[in-house]
Amino acid sequence: IIDSSYVGGRVERYRASLPEGYSQDINSSFPTSFKRPLPGNIDYSKPTDRLPPYDETTGIFAWPFVAELTVTVPLMHIPPLPYQLEDENGGRRLFYPVGTWRSWFSAPDVESLFLAAKMAGIDPFKNPERVYTLHKLYNFEPFTDFRDYMEDIYARRAKAKDDGNSSASEWLKLLGNGFYGKFAEGEERVEDIVGVGTDE
């Protein structure tokens, strides 16, 4: 279930050119993604007939969850939710459509859906039927070990920068980014070795 709600990064060209505009950058994007609590053990003590409490100021749910929802994404320039389609080789292709479909989503996905609905003038609390229908929900205990690790790495890197230690700053950066990549990649590997004969 969690695997079906996890998707890779999104890289798309929304415009072919931009003569003038603004740019934004997230400082240490991969380590920053670990600052939020991740799903730990399943928490059976919390209700499963409704989504967890939602803070409208921060736009964040109170605890991690995955939910099977029928969602409706209104027509917009940059739709927020992923749709996975299996290709003929069993791989998954990723799209970000508008419309209505049923799938599993994580808490950050639903937060993006709520934000998109509000931008389209739809209140997901007053008119939830226009945004989503809940079919199944799993709540999780917050798991913060990765956040603690990343905060330690980030603090050490900031100190290395202040001390002018560029080599330490660089390998600490790799520790942060590589940590994310290793936990996100699949377990199975296929390796092509070029130049090795069948007898070897």
Disulfide bonds with the S-S distance in Angstrom:
none
